[in-house]
Amino acid sequence: MDGSKLHVAILVSPGMGHLVPVLLLANRLATQHGVKVTVLAVTTSYSPPESHLLEIPTEKNLVDRIELPPVDISRLIKPDTKVVAQLCMMLREALPGIRSTISAMNHRPDALIVDHFGTEALPIAAEFNMAKYVYVPTGAWFTALTLYCPVLDKEIEGQYVDQEDFLKIPGCKLVRPEDVVDPMLDRNDQQYDEYVSMGTRIPQFDGILLNTCYIDGSYVGVKKKVTSVLELETSLGKKIRISCL
């Protein structure tokens, strides 16, 4: 590997909907910015169908793809464990394999990009002195709600779906209680706790890569290709700058 090139590792959780956006991001970084990218794919022993996607052509000599050792969470889950909770468990169990894979690289990454399920890899980025970013391909509304959920968790009592008033997120449109994301539907479920923890960890990263050109009613950067930044005050009292790709 050419040690003179900027090297970025992208950690992706299991699932076709997670892997495809990451491969597209990897190709974009490689072709448009000349960045060396290593995609670290978390795998399981019982969900191999999407692994063939790792064979999708990517920029030659600039994008490497590594399947991490399969993780087994069968001992941790119950019949009613929701998907979000399972994905968080998978990423948690994969942390030793992620650390050893990065440690063994001759040219270790200069930066680590994770999806929102991989935020527990934060200490690994710190250990290897890597810049750290969260990639959210689902858009600005989801990102804002995730970041502000820890605040709502402290301010609102009872189930969100039972609230009579709209949920308020600074700088964003009002959210109808029935429109909250799936992990917020039941505050007694484990996946809700995982989601709140996710929203608490994201502000500790250096930044967020947001896959959108539409924020709060206004298109950004479509014609002039101007980078737009959304600032959101979080529960940590820290403003998060979200750059639109």
Buried (B, 14 or more C-beta within 10 A) or exposed (E): EEEEBEBBBBBBBBBEEBBBBBBBBBBBBBEEEEBBBBBBBBBBEEEEEBBEBBEEEBBEEBBBBBBBBBBEBEEEBEEEBBEBBBBBBBBBBBBEBBBEBBEEBEEBBBBBBBBBBBBBBBEBBEEBEBBBBBBBBBBBBBBBBBBBBBBBBEEBEEBBBEBEEEBEBEEBEEBEBEBBBEBBBBBEBBBBBBBBBBBBBBBBBEBBBBBBBBBEEEEBBEEEEEEBBBEBBBBBEEEBEBEBB
